[in-house]
């Protein structure tokens, strides 16, 4: 092979390697984007209860939305952010449940209506869902507990924000509810309450009993293992 032919062959080989590497990198990036776009949705419909409708969506980046209301109210999803460890737990449990693909969670026995619950897994064109009233599956029960805890947590956070803005005298009542939920371990991410609790504790517009309770709750959350 002449030097010029060898040079052209090496140049073509280098171009081929670059194209292959670029294609592989694009495929890997696409896979990462696809994974990041995976979403788990929890929906609960329970007529004549309060609330009647709960929907929480979480993607693998931790960004999500929540919509908690009565069925006759207009849909109003609001943004929320979930910490990475809890997001990981949600998607790990979903994986153990095969991302709800072909899953039957219903107990198939006569039991009172406890509300229609639905789990949905979406990733690109892939979508799986399962609906049940009551289940004995431990993984599903754990996932249900997480989402119902998030619904309770977002309700408490919204109530606290609303009373801080519009009803300062009502803040202490909301803090009592948060304290009760904390006692019963219903709040999956207590740290989410620290910013508003610190604001209440430092703001003299709120009554002393509310400021003191906010200070104690914040200290309790910070000292928890």
Z-matrix of the N, CA and C atoms (Angstrom, degrees):
N
C 1 1.471
C 2 1.520 1 108.66
N 3 1.343 2 115.24 1 131.70
C 4 1.451 3 119.75 2 -178.79
C 5 1.531 4 109.70 3 -71.65
N 6 1.351 5 116.95 4 158.84
C 7 1.472 6 119.67 5 179.20
C 8 1.523 7 112.41 6 -56.71
N 9 1.371 8 115.96 7 -39.27
C 10 1.465 9 117.76 8 -178.43
C 11 1.516 10 111.03 9 -68.23
N 12 1.357 11 117.33 10 -38.49
C 13 1.466 12 120.88 11 178.54
C 14 1.520 13 110.34 12 -66.58
N 15 1.318 14 115.92 13 -41.46
C 16 1.462 15 119.86 14 178.59
C 17 1.524 16 110.39 15 -61.72
N 18 1.342 17 116.42 16 -40.47
C 19 1.468 18 120.43 17 179.67
C 20 1.533 19 110.58 18 -62.32
N 21 1.363 20 115.80 19 -43.91
C 22 1.466 21 119.18 20 -179.99
C 23 1.524 22 110.89 21 -65.23
N 24 1.326 23 116.84 22 -38.78
C 25 1.475 24 120.55 23 -179.94
C 26 1.529 25 110.91 24 -65.07
N 27 1.341 26 116.96 25 -43.83
C 28 1.464 27 120.67 26 178.96
C 29 1.527 28 110.92 27 -64.50
N 30 1.342 29 116.35 28 -37.42
C 31 1.464 30 120.31 29 179.44
C 32 1.528 31 110.28 30 -65.92
N 33 1.336 32 116.97 31 -41.93
C 34 1.470 33 120.73 32 179.14
C 35 1.521 34 110.66 33 -65.38
N 36 1.337 35 115.84 34 -38.80
C 37 1.468 36 120.22 35 178.65
C 38 1.518 37 110.56 36 -63.79
N 39 1.324 38 116.53 37 -42.67
C 40 1.468 39 120.47 38 -179.81
C 41 1.521 40 110.79 39 -63.05
N 42 1.342 41 116.14 40 -41.30
C 43 1.467 42 119.99 41 178.83
C 44 1.522 43 110.47 42 -63.49
N 45 1.334 44 116.41 43 -41.67
C 46 1.463 45 120.70 44 -179.90
C 47 1.526 46 111.23 45 -62.86
N 48 1.328 47 115.65 46 -42.29
C 49 1.463 48 119.78 47 178.79
C 50 1.520 49 110.83 48 -62.65
N 51 1.335 50 116.91 49 -42.63
C 52 1.462 51 120.63 50 -179.86
C 53 1.528 52 111.07 51 -63.69
N 54 1.345 53 115.67 52 -41.95
C 55 1.467 54 119.77 53 179.65
C 56 1.512 55 110.22 54 -63.85
N 57 1.343 56 116.62 55 -43.81
C 58 1.476 57 120.32 56 179.45
C 59 1.525 58 111.01 57 -63.07
N 60 1.341 59 115.52 58 -43.19
C 61 1.466 60 119.14 59 -179.61
C 62 1.523 61 110.71 60 -64.28
N 63 1.345 62 115.71 61 -40.70
C 64 1.461 63 118.91 62 179.10
C 65 1.513 64 112.00 63 -64.88
N 66 1.339 65 116.38 64 -40.12
C 67 1.467 66 120.26 65 178.34
C 68 1.520 67 110.85 66 -64.10
N 69 1.330 68 116.25 67 -43.72
C 70 1.467 69 120.37 68 179.70
C 71 1.522 70 110.95 69 -63.63
N 72 1.341 71 115.46 70 -42.17
C 73 1.460 72 118.87 71 179.45
C 74 1.520 73 110.94 72 -63.90
N 75 1.344 74 115.64 73 -40.30
C 76 1.464 75 118.97 74 178.94
C 77 1.515 76 111.15 75 -64.30
N 78 1.335 77 116.03 76 -40.59
C 79 1.459 78 119.67 77 178.95
C 80 1.517 79 110.67 78 -64.00
N 81 1.340 80 116.00 79 -42.33
C 82 1.474 81 119.25 80 179.35
C 83 1.518 82 110.65 81 -64.74
N 84 1.339 83 115.92 82 -42.15
C 85 1.463 84 119.24 83 178.51
C 86 1.516 85 110.56 84 -63.20
N 87 1.350 86 115.55 85 -40.11
C 88 1.458 87 118.87 86 177.83
C 89 1.509 88 112.19 87 -62.62
N 90 1.325 89 116.49 88 -38.55
C 91 1.467 90 120.34 89 177.97
C 92 1.515 91 110.91 90 -64.85
N 93 1.358 92 116.11 91 -39.95
C 94 1.461 93 118.99 92 178.84
C 95 1.520 94 110.75 93 -65.69
N 96 1.344 95 116.32 94 -42.35
C 97 1.456 96 119.53 95 178.77
C 98 1.520 97 110.52 96 -62.14
N 99 1.371 98 115.43 97 -42.96
C 100 1.458 99 119.44 98 179.62
C 101 1.512 100 111.28 99 -60.50
N 102 1.342 101 115.98 100 -42.67
C 103 1.466 102 119.29 101 179.09
C 104 1.515 103 110.65 102 -64.79
N 105 1.336 104 116.19 103 -41.66
C 106 1.455 105 119.68 104 -178.28
C 107 1.520 106 111.09 105 -66.06
N 108 1.348 107 116.83 106 -26.54
C 109 1.446 108 120.53 107 -178.51
C 110 1.522 109 112.94 108 -86.23
N 111 1.307 110 118.51 109 -2.59
C 112 1.459 111 120.70 110 177.33
C 113 1.523 112 109.26 111 -63.56
N 114 1.321 113 115.67 112 139.01
C 115 1.458 114 121.83 113 -176.53
C 116 1.522 115 110.13 114 -133.10
N 117 1.318 116 115.75 115 136.87
C 118 1.458 117 121.30 116 170.86
C 119 1.526 118 107.55 117 -111.58
N 120 1.324 119 115.33 118 129.81
C 121 1.458 120 121.72 119 -179.56
C 122 1.525 121 109.68 120 -117.81
N 123 1.316 122 115.75 121 136.39
C 124 1.469 123 121.95 122 171.79
C 125 1.520 124 107.94 123 -115.03
N 126 1.323 125 115.53 124 132.44
C 127 1.466 126 120.24 125 177.83
C 128 1.532 127 108.76 126 -134.35
N 129 1.310 128 115.35 127 135.48
C 130 1.471 129 120.46 128 176.72
C 131 1.520 130 108.93 129 -133.23
N 132 1.323 131 115.48 130 129.36
C 133 1.464 132 122.22 131 176.84
C 134 1.523 133 107.72 132 -122.37
N 135 1.317 134 115.79 133 120.26
C 136 1.466 135 121.39 134 -177.41
C 137 1.526 136 107.55 135 -141.10
N 138 1.318 137 115.78 136 92.29
C 139 1.459 138 121.00 137 -176.78
C 140 1.524 139 110.96 138 -63.20
N 141 1.321 140 114.99 139 147.22
C 142 1.468 141 123.85 140 178.39
C 143 1.528 142 112.48 141 67.15
N 144 1.328 143 117.04 142 20.92
C 145 1.466 144 121.54 143 174.01
C 146 1.521 145 107.76 144 -118.66
N 147 1.327 146 116.05 145 -177.77
C 148 1.459 147 118.60 146 175.14
C 149 1.527 148 109.03 147 -137.71
N 150 1.326 149 118.32 148 116.65
C 151 1.466 150 125.96 149 -1.47
C 152 1.534 151 110.47 150 -81.94
N 153 1.322 152 115.96 151 159.10
C 154 1.458 153 120.32 152 178.75
C 155 1.527 154 112.00 153 -83.03
N 156 1.313 155 116.48 154 -24.64
C 157 1.464 156 120.50 155 -174.86
C 158 1.522 157 109.88 156 -133.82
N 159 1.323 158 115.62 157 128.42
C 160 1.464 159 122.34 158 174.67
C 161 1.515 160 107.98 159 -132.92
N 162 1.317 161 116.90 160 129.28
C 163 1.463 162 120.97 161 173.24
C 164 1.517 163 108.94 162 -138.95
N 165 1.328 164 115.83 163 124.68
C 166 1.464 165 122.07 164 178.76
C 167 1.523 166 107.91 165 -127.67
N 168 1.334 167 115.90 166 128.06
C 169 1.453 168 122.11 167 177.66
C 170 1.524 169 109.27 168 -117.58
N 171 1.322 170 116.41 169 135.53
C 172 1.465 171 121.63 170 -178.88
C 173 1.523 172 108.75 171 -135.87
N 174 1.340 173 117.27 172 129.39
C 175 1.457 174 118.52 173 172.10
C 176 1.526 175 109.53 174 -104.47
N 177 1.319 176 116.20 175 175.78
C 178 1.461 177 120.03 176 -171.06
C 179 1.521 178 113.49 177 -73.53
N 180 1.310 179 118.01 178 -8.49
C 181 1.462 180 120.34 179 173.65
C 182 1.528 181 111.38 180 -85.11
N 183 1.345 182 116.45 181 -10.01
C 184 1.462 183 120.82 182 -178.01
C 185 1.512 184 113.45 183 97.62
N 186 1.348 185 116.95 184 -9.74
C 187 1.464 186 119.75 185 177.31
C 188 1.522 187 109.29 186 -76.46
N 189 1.307 188 116.10 187 144.72
C 190 1.452 189 119.37 188 179.59
C 191 1.501 190 112.17 189 -162.05
N 192 1.326 191 114.57 190 -176.44
C 193 1.459 192 121.65 191 176.27
C 194 1.522 193 108.78 192 -137.37
N 195 1.329 194 114.71 193 156.93
C 196 1.460 195 119.63 194 173.03
C 197 1.517 196 109.16 195 -135.20
N 198 1.326 197 115.72 196 144.59
C 199 1.463 198 122.62 197 179.43
C 200 1.531 199 106.13 198 -137.96
N 201 1.324 200 116.87 199 105.50
C 202 1.465 201 122.78 200 -175.23
C 203 1.520 202 107.62 201 -124.58
N 204 1.347 203 117.26 202 117.99
C 205 1.456 204 119.45 203 -171.77
C 206 1.521 205 110.86 204 -168.59
N 207 1.330 206 115.76 205 177.95
C 208 1.451 207 122.36 206 168.64
C 209 1.529 208 108.49 207 -84.88
N 210 1.324 209 116.45 208 155.01
C 211 1.455 210 120.43 209 -174.49
C 212 1.527 211 112.79 210 -63.97
N 213 1.321 212 117.21 211 -28.18
C 214 1.471 213 119.24 212 -178.98
C 215 1.523 214 112.60 213 -84.76
N 216 1.316 215 117.22 214 0.32
C 217 1.459 216 121.27 215 177.49
C 218 1.524 217 110.42 216 -92.08
N 219 1.309 218 115.89 217 153.98
C 220 1.460 219 121.00 218 -178.68
C 221 1.526 220 110.80 219 -71.84
N 222 1.314 221 115.54 220 140.65
C 223 1.463 222 120.41 221 178.16
C 224 1.520 223 110.18 222 -61.54
N 225 1.337 224 116.18 223 134.90
C 226 1.467 225 120.49 224 -178.03
C 227 1.531 226 109.70 225 -148.87
N 228 1.343 227 117.04 226 69.52
C 229 1.463 228 119.31 227 179.84
C 230 1.522 229 111.95 228 -61.00
N 231 1.331 230 116.43 229 137.34
C 232 1.458 231 121.81 230 179.37
C 233 1.521 232 109.74 231 -121.42
N 234 1.322 233 114.99 232 149.69
C 235 1.455 234 120.30 233 -176.69
C 236 1.523 235 111.20 234 -72.40
N 237 1.325 236 115.14 235 146.85
C 238 1.457 237 121.56 236 174.46
C 239 1.520 238 108.05 237 -146.25
N 240 1.319 239 116.59 238 159.92
C 241 1.457 240 122.35 239 178.40
C 242 1.514 241 108.62 240 -130.22
N 243 1.315 242 116.37 241 130.00
C 244 1.461 243 122.21 242 -177.60
C 245 1.519 244 108.79 243 -112.45
N 246 1.325 245 116.27 244 140.11
C 247 1.459 246 120.88 245 -178.36
C 248 1.533 247 111.15 246 -67.63
N 249 1.328 248 115.10 247 151.57
C 250 1.466 249 121.59 248 -173.89
C 251 1.532 250 114.20 249 -55.79
N 252 1.346 251 120.67 250 -43.90
C 253 1.471 252 118.77 251 -178.89
C 254 1.529 253 113.14 252 -60.36
N 255 1.320 254 117.63 253 -38.57
C 256 1.460 255 119.92 254 179.70
C 257 1.529 256 110.46 255 -71.96
N 258 1.331 257 116.92 256 -38.11
C 259 1.467 258 120.08 257 175.81
C 260 1.522 259 109.98 258 -59.34
N 261 1.323 260 115.92 259 -43.85
C 262 1.463 261 120.47 260 179.57
C 263 1.520 262 110.85 261 -61.08
N 264 1.327 263 116.70 262 -41.23
C 265 1.470 264 120.41 263 178.45
C 266 1.521 265 110.86 264 -62.31
N 267 1.327 266 116.96 265 -43.67
C 268 1.462 267 120.83 266 -179.56
C 269 1.521 268 110.98 267 -59.42
N 270 1.332 269 116.78 268 -48.60
C 271 1.466 270 119.50 269 -176.78
C 272 1.525 271 111.84 270 -74.85
N 273 1.319 272 118.26 271 -28.91
C 274 1.466 273 120.34 272 174.79
C 275 1.524 274 110.45 273 -65.17
N 276 1.335 275 116.52 274 -44.53
C 277 1.465 276 119.87 275 179.61
C 278 1.528 277 109.95 276 -66.04
N 279 1.334 278 116.87 277 -42.01
C 280 1.465 279 119.76 278 177.11
C 281 1.527 280 110.95 279 -58.30
N 282 1.342 281 116.66 280 -40.18
C 283 1.465 282 120.33 281 178.57
C 284 1.521 283 110.62 282 -63.82
N 285 1.340 284 117.52 283 -40.57
C 286 1.467 285 120.41 284 178.00
C 287 1.525 286 111.16 285 -63.89
N 288 1.326 287 115.80 286 -26.04
C 289 1.464 288 121.09 287 177.30
C 290 1.529 289 111.35 288 -94.42
N 291 1.347 290 116.47 289 19.66
C 292 1.469 291 123.59 290 177.71
C 293 1.530 292 111.37 291 56.40
N 294 1.334 293 115.11 292 34.07
C 295 1.469 294 121.57 293 179.91
C 296 1.525 295 111.53 294 53.27
N 297 1.348 296 114.82 295 31.92
C 298 1.467 297 123.73 296 174.87
C 299 1.521 298 113.22 297 68.52
N 300 1.315 299 117.32 298 16.99
C 301 1.462 300 121.61 299 -179.12
C 302 1.528 301 110.11 300 -79.50
N 303 1.332 302 116.68 301 116.63
C 304 1.460 303 121.15 302 178.17
C 305 1.510 304 113.97 303 64.67
N 306 1.310 305 117.40 304 26.84
C 307 1.467 306 122.01 305 -173.33
C 308 1.523 307 111.16 306 -94.50
N 309 1.321 308 115.99 307 140.50
C 310 1.466 309 122.25 308 173.92
C 311 1.522 310 107.33 309 -121.70
N 312 1.326 311 116.74 310 110.86
C 313 1.461 312 121.08 311 -176.95
C 314 1.532 313 112.89 312 -102.88
N 315 1.327 314 117.55 313 -11.08
C 316 1.460 315 120.32 314 -174.17
C 317 1.526 316 111.12 315 -67.98
N 318 1.336 317 116.35 316 143.25
C 319 1.454 318 121.80 317 -179.71
C 320 1.532 319 111.89 318 -73.51
N 321 1.338 320 117.63 319 -25.08
C 322 1.461 321 123.57 320 179.48
C 323 1.526 322 112.39 321 60.33
N 324 1.315 323 115.64 322 41.27
C 325 1.463 324 121.77 323 170.91
C 326 1.520 325 107.66 324 -133.71
N 327 1.316 326 115.47 325 156.34
C 328 1.463 327 118.60 326 178.89
C 329 1.525 328 109.48 327 -67.02
N 330 1.319 329 114.73 328 124.15
C 331 1.458 330 120.24 329 -178.98
C 332 1.524 331 107.70 330 -152.80
N 333 1.316 332 116.95 331 155.36
C 334 1.461 333 120.89 332 -179.53
C 335 1.529 334 110.56 333 -58.98
N 336 1.320 335 115.58 334 153.61
C 337 1.457 336 121.20 335 176.07
C 338 1.519 337 109.55 336 -69.91
N 339 1.319 338 116.27 337 115.95
C 340 1.465 339 122.12 338 -179.53
C 341 1.525 340 111.97 339 -109.42
N 342 1.311 341 115.26 340 11.93
C 343 1.454 342 119.76 341 -179.15
C 344 1.518 343 111.31 342 101.14
N 345 1.313 344 115.62 343 141.53
C 346 1.465 345 121.59 344 178.67
C 347 1.528 346 109.38 345 -83.02
N 348 1.338 347 116.41 346 115.81
C 349 1.471 348 120.93 347 179.02
C 350 1.521 349 109.49 348 -107.06
N 351 1.314 350 115.38 349 141.91
C 352 1.461 351 121.20 350 179.24
C 353 1.519 352 109.73 351 -135.31
N 354 1.335 353 115.66 352 133.43
C 355 1.455 354 122.17 353 169.70
C 356 1.525 355 107.40 354 -109.14
N 357 1.326 356 116.64 355 137.39
C 358 1.468 357 121.64 356 178.75
C 359 1.522 358 108.88 357 -131.26
N 360 1.329 359 115.95 358 134.93
C 361 1.469 360 121.61 359 173.78
C 362 1.519 361 107.92 360 -116.72
N 363 1.337 362 116.79 361 124.93
C 364 1.464 363 122.27 362 178.74
C 365 1.519 364 109.63 363 -125.84
N 366 1.324 365 115.24 364 135.16
C 367 1.469 366 121.15 365 173.30
C 368 1.520 367 107.18 366 -152.84
N 369 1.331 368 115.38 367 103.24
C 370 1.455 369 118.91 368 -175.74
C 371 1.518 370 110.35 369 62.09
N 372 1.342 371 115.37 370 -127.99
C 373 1.467 372 120.48 371 179.19
C 374 1.522 373 112.24 372 -80.78
N 375 1.321 374 116.62 373 -9.40
C 376 1.467 375 120.77 374 -178.73
C 377 1.529 376 110.16 375 -82.02
N 378 1.332 377 116.79 376 131.89
C 379 1.458 378 120.85 377 178.48
C 380 1.519 379 109.89 378 -150.88
N 381 1.343 380 115.77 379 128.82
C 382 1.463 381 121.41 380 178.23
C 383 1.523 382 108.27 381 -134.47
N 384 1.316 383 116.52 382 147.42
C 385 1.461 384 119.63 383 178.61
C 386 1.513 385 110.20 384 -146.72
N 387 1.325 386 115.06 385 157.79
C 388 1.459 387 121.45 386 175.78
C 389 1.528 388 107.08 387 -145.25
N 390 1.331 389 116.05 388 139.67
C 391 1.463 390 122.45 389 -178.58
C 392 1.519 391 109.30 390 -125.36
N 393 1.328 392 116.17 391 141.17
C 394 1.460 393 119.95 392 -178.34
C 395 1.522 394 110.04 393 -156.76
N 396 1.315 395 114.95 394 161.91
C 397 1.463 396 122.16 395 174.05
C 398 1.522 397 110.13 396 -97.75
N 399 1.332 398 115.88 397 -46.53
C 400 1.462 399 121.23 398 179.35
C 401 1.523 400 108.48 399 -149.11
N 402 1.325 401 116.32 400 140.79
C 403 1.456 402 120.10 401 -178.00
C 404 1.523 403 111.19 402 -133.83
N 405 1.326 404 115.12 403 151.63
C 406 1.466 405 122.00 404 173.92
C 407 1.524 406 111.67 405 -102.43
N 408 1.329 407 116.70 406 -0.68
C 409 1.453 408 121.16 407 179.88
C 410 1.531 409 109.59 408 -70.77
N 411 1.318 410 117.18 409 122.06
C 412 1.468 411 120.87 410 -174.19
C 413 1.523 412 112.70 411 -65.85
N 414 1.332 413 116.74 412 -40.82
C 415 1.465 414 118.93 413 179.04
C 416 1.530 415 110.70 414 -63.59
N 417 1.316 416 116.46 415 -43.48
C 418 1.463 417 119.98 416 179.48
C 419 1.521 418 110.72 417 -64.91
N 420 1.332 419 116.89 418 -39.56
C 421 1.462 420 120.32 419 178.26
C 422 1.528 421 110.91 420 -64.43
N 423 1.340 422 116.70 421 -37.35
C 424 1.463 423 120.01 422 177.62
C 425 1.522 424 110.85 423 -66.05
N 426 1.334 425 116.69 424 -43.15
C 427 1.463 426 120.37 425 179.15
C 428 1.532 427 110.31 426 -65.56
N 429 1.314 428 116.55 427 -39.97
C 430 1.465 429 120.85 428 177.10
C 431 1.528 430 110.42 429 -60.10
N 432 1.331 431 116.35 430 -42.80
C 433 1.457 432 120.53 431 179.32
C 434 1.524 433 112.27 432 -61.70
N 435 1.329 434 116.37 433 -39.21
C 436 1.466 435 120.23 434 178.58
C 437 1.524 436 110.32 435 -63.19
N 438 1.323 437 116.69 436 -48.28
C 439 1.465 438 119.44 437 -176.35
C 440 1.528 439 111.75 438 -69.96
N 441 1.314 440 118.02 439 -37.60
C 442 1.459 441 118.76 440 177.24
C 443 1.529 442 110.24 441 -67.81
N 444 1.334 443 116.28 442 -33.19
C 445 1.458 444 119.66 443 174.05
C 446 1.513 445 111.79 444 -65.32
N 447 1.333 446 117.18 445 -40.99
C 448 1.460 447 120.68 446 177.31
C 449 1.531 448 111.03 447 -63.64
N 450 1.343 449 116.43 448 -37.83
C 451 1.470 450 119.40 449 177.31
C 452 1.522 451 110.73 450 -64.00
N 453 1.330 452 116.43 451 -42.72
C 454 1.466 453 120.50 452 177.81
C 455 1.525 454 110.57 453 -63.84
N 456 1.323 455 115.94 454 -42.01
C 457 1.459 456 121.32 455 -178.93
C 458 1.520 457 111.38 456 -64.01
N 459 1.341 458 117.46 457 -46.00
C 460 1.459 459 120.09 458 -179.02
C 461 1.528 460 111.31 459 -67.21
N 462 1.327 461 117.09 460 -33.41
C 463 1.460 462 120.15 461 176.18
C 464 1.522 463 110.24 462 -64.13
N 465 1.329 464 116.78 463 -45.68
C 466 1.464 465 120.77 464 179.08
C 467 1.528 466 111.11 465 -63.02
N 468 1.326 467 116.96 466 -43.61
C 469 1.456 468 120.53 467 179.89
C 470 1.532 469 110.96 468 -63.31
N 471 1.330 470 116.27 469 -42.32
C 472 1.466 471 119.92 470 179.35
C 473 1.520 472 111.01 471 -65.46
N 474 1.342 473 116.29 472 -41.99
C 475 1.468 474 119.88 473 179.40
C 476 1.530 475 111.06 474 -64.01
N 477 1.333 476 115.86 475 -40.22
C 478 1.459 477 119.52 476 179.46
C 479 1.524 478 110.88 477 -65.70
N 480 1.321 479 116.46 478 -44.34
C 481 1.467 480 120.19 479 178.81
C 482 1.534 481 110.95 480 -61.48
N 483 1.331 482 116.29 481 -42.87
C 484 1.469 483 119.85 482 -178.60
C 485 1.527 484 111.55 483 -64.26
N 486 1.337 485 117.20 484 -45.64
C 487 1.461 486 119.05 485 -178.32
C 488 1.526 487 111.62 486 -70.16
N 489 1.316 488 117.80 487 -33.76
C 490 1.461 489 120.03 488 176.34
C 491 1.524 490 110.84 489 -61.67
N 492 1.332 491 116.23 490 -35.17
C 493 1.460 492 120.76 491 -178.28
C 494 1.525 493 112.56 492 -80.43
N 495 1.338 494 115.74 493 -44.22
C 496 1.464 495 119.26 494 -165.95
C 497 1.526 496 115.01 495 -120.14
N 498 1.307 497 118.30 496 -12.65
C 499 1.468 498 120.11 497 -175.49
C 500 1.533 499 109.49 498 -146.32
N 501 1.325 500 117.63 499 69.64
C 502 1.468 501 120.37 500 -176.33
C 503 1.527 502 113.63 501 -54.80
N 504 1.331 503 117.72 502 -33.55
C 505 1.466 504 119.83 503 -179.63
C 506 1.526 505 111.85 504 -71.17
N 507 1.341 506 117.27 505 -19.08
C 508 1.461 507 120.27 506 179.09
C 509 1.518 508 114.35 507 -87.76
N 510 1.347 509 117.42 508 -3.93
C 511 1.467 510 120.83 509 -176.70
C 512 1.516 511 111.57 510 -61.24
N 513 1.329 512 117.46 511 -40.71
C 514 1.458 513 119.55 512 -177.50
C 515 1.524 514 112.07 513 -61.87
N 516 1.329 515 117.65 514 -36.75
C 517 1.468 516 120.66 515 178.05
C 518 1.525 517 111.03 516 -63.82
N 519 1.329 518 117.02 517 -40.09
C 520 1.468 519 120.00 518 177.98
C 521 1.529 520 110.44 519 -67.89
N 522 1.325 521 116.57 520 -38.13
C 523 1.463 522 119.54 521 177.89
C 524 1.525 523 111.10 522 -63.64
N 525 1.321 524 116.87 523 -35.17
C 526 1.465 525 120.28 524 175.54
C 527 1.530 526 110.75 525 -62.67
N 528 1.347 527 116.54 526 -40.69
C 529 1.458 528 120.40 527 178.20
C 530 1.528 529 111.02 528 -66.30
N 531 1.322 530 116.88 529 -41.37
C 532 1.467 531 120.27 530 177.72
C 533 1.524 532 110.05 531 -62.91
N 534 1.322 533 116.58 532 -42.01
C 535 1.464 534 120.44 533 178.47
C 536 1.527 535 110.91 534 -61.17
N 537 1.323 536 116.33 535 -41.52
C 538 1.466 537 121.01 536 178.46
C 539 1.530 538 110.83 537 -63.50
N 540 1.336 539 116.75 538 -45.23
C 541 1.462 540 120.54 539 179.16
C 542 1.525 541 111.18 540 -65.05
N 543 1.316 542 116.83 541 -35.45
C 544 1.464 543 120.91 542 176.85
C 545 1.518 544 110.45 543 -66.87
N 546 1.329 545 117.19 544 -41.20
C 547 1.469 546 121.35 545 177.53
C 548 1.522 547 111.62 546 -58.97
N 549 1.327 548 116.24 547 -37.94
C 550 1.466 549 121.17 548 -176.96
C 551 1.530 550 112.39 549 -91.63
N 552 1.326 551 116.43 550 9.12
C 553 1.470 552 122.25 551 176.37
C 554 1.534 553 111.47 552 56.56
N 555 1.321 554 116.44 553 42.01
C 556 1.458 555 121.53 554 -179.04
C 557 1.526 556 112.79 555 -93.24
N 558 1.324 557 117.05 556 -9.32
C 559 1.460 558 120.97 557 -174.61
C 560 1.531 559 110.02 558 -104.26
N 561 1.321 560 118.42 559 110.51
C 562 1.471 561 120.56 560 -175.07
C 563 1.521 562 114.35 561 -69.40
N 564 1.344 563 117.94 562 -24.94
C 565 1.464 564 121.14 563 -178.49
C 566 1.534 565 109.81 564 -134.20
N 567 1.316 566 118.36 565 73.79
C 568 1.470 567 120.50 566 -178.39
C 569 1.523 568 113.62 567 -57.07
N 570 1.324 569 117.11 568 -28.30
C 571 1.456 570 120.38 569 179.71
C 572 1.521 571 113.40 570 -58.74
N 573 1.327 572 117.61 571 -21.85
C 574 1.467 573 120.85 572 177.69
C 575 1.527 574 111.54 573 -62.60
N 576 1.342 575 116.96 574 -22.03
C 577 1.458 576 120.52 575 -177.23
C 578 1.533 577 112.79 576 -85.65
N 579 1.316 578 118.04 577 -11.36
C 580 1.459 579 119.72 578 -173.93
C 581 1.529 580 113.89 579 -60.54
N 582 1.335 581 120.80 580 -47.06
C 583 1.474 582 118.60 581 -179.79
C 584 1.531 583 113.73 582 -57.95
N 585 1.350 584 119.84 583 -49.71
C 586 1.475 585 117.23 584 179.16
C 587 1.524 586 113.03 585 -67.84
N 588 1.334 587 117.63 586 -34.95
C 589 1.463 588 119.41 587 178.14
C 590 1.528 589 110.79 588 -63.18
N 591 1.313 590 117.06 589 -41.26
C 592 1.466 591 120.35 590 178.48
C 593 1.527 592 111.02 591 -64.44
N 594 1.334 593 116.51 592 -36.38
C 595 1.469 594 119.20 593 178.89
C 596 1.529 595 110.89 594 -66.87
N 597 1.323 596 116.34 595 -42.27
C 598 1.463 597 119.27 596 178.46
C 599 1.528 598 110.11 597 -62.82
N 600 1.333 599 116.60 598 -45.64
C 601 1.464 600 120.87 599 -176.92
C 602 1.529 601 111.90 600 -60.92
N 603 1.323 602 117.16 601 -29.73
C 604 1.465 603 120.23 602 -174.37
C 605 1.527 604 113.48 603 -97.64
N 606 1.333 605 117.45 604 -6.24
C 607 1.471 606 120.86 605 -172.64
C 608 1.533 607 110.74 606 -102.72
N 609 1.316 608 116.67 607 116.07
C 610 1.467 609 121.96 608 -177.39
C 611 1.528 610 113.14 609 -72.86
N 612 1.338 611 117.78 610 -3.75
C 613 1.457 612 120.13 611 175.97
C 614 1.536 613 111.33 612 -72.19
N 615 1.337 614 116.05 613 -19.67
C 616 1.458 615 119.86 614 179.73
C 617 1.529 616 109.59 615 -93.31
N 618 1.328 617 116.10 616 152.07
C 619 1.456 618 120.10 617 -178.28
C 620 1.523 619 110.16 618 -65.90
N 621 1.329 620 115.58 619 154.48
C 622 1.459 621 120.95 620 -173.63
C 623 1.527 622 112.55 621 -59.40
N 624 1.346 623 117.48 622 -38.39
C 625 1.460 624 119.53 623 -177.74
C 626 1.533 625 110.72 624 -64.79
N 627 1.342 626 116.88 625 -35.33
C 628 1.461 627 120.78 626 177.66
C 629 1.529 628 110.63 627 -70.67
N 630 1.319 629 116.45 628 -42.14
C 631 1.466 630 119.86 629 179.20
C 632 1.525 631 110.80 630 -63.08
N 633 1.332 632 116.11 631 -41.35
C 634 1.465 633 120.26 632 179.77
C 635 1.527 634 110.42 633 -66.12
N 636 1.334 635 116.27 634 -43.22
C 637 1.468 636 119.13 635 -179.89
C 638 1.527 637 110.32 636 -65.22
N 639 1.327 638 117.93 637 -41.02
C 640 1.468 639 120.89 638 178.47
C 641 1.525 640 110.54 639 -61.59
N 642 1.319 641 116.10 640 -41.09
C 643 1.468 642 120.66 641 179.80
C 644 1.535 643 110.94 642 -63.27
N 645 1.325 644 116.38 643 -42.84
C 646 1.463 645 120.45 644 -179.37
C 647 1.529 646 111.45 645 -68.82
N 648 1.333 647 116.92 646 -39.81
C 649 1.455 648 119.74 647 178.66
C 650 1.523 649 111.10 648 -64.94
N 651 1.323 650 116.82 649 -42.06
C 652 1.459 651 120.09 650 178.45
C 653 1.515 652 110.94 651 -62.58
N 654 1.344 653 116.49 652 -42.83
C 655 1.462 654 119.33 653 177.87
C 656 1.516 655 112.25 654 -63.30
N 657 1.308 656 115.94 655 -38.98
C 658 1.465 657 120.24 656 178.62
C 659 1.527 658 111.44 657 -64.25
N 660 1.327 659 116.36 658 -43.10
C 661 1.468 660 119.99 659 179.28
C 662 1.529 661 110.80 660 -64.65
N 663 1.321 662 115.97 661 -43.15
C 664 1.471 663 119.56 662 -178.54
C 665 1.531 664 112.40 663 -66.21
N 666 1.318 665 117.11 664 -31.36
C 667 1.474 666 119.73 665 -176.75
C 668 1.518 667 112.82 666 -89.13
N 669 1.336 668 117.28 667 -5.30
C 670 1.470 669 120.26 668 -179.44
C 671 1.519 670 109.71 669 -68.63
N 672 1.337 671 117.80 670 143.34
C 673 1.461 672 120.25 671 179.89
C 674 1.523 673 112.71 672 -66.08
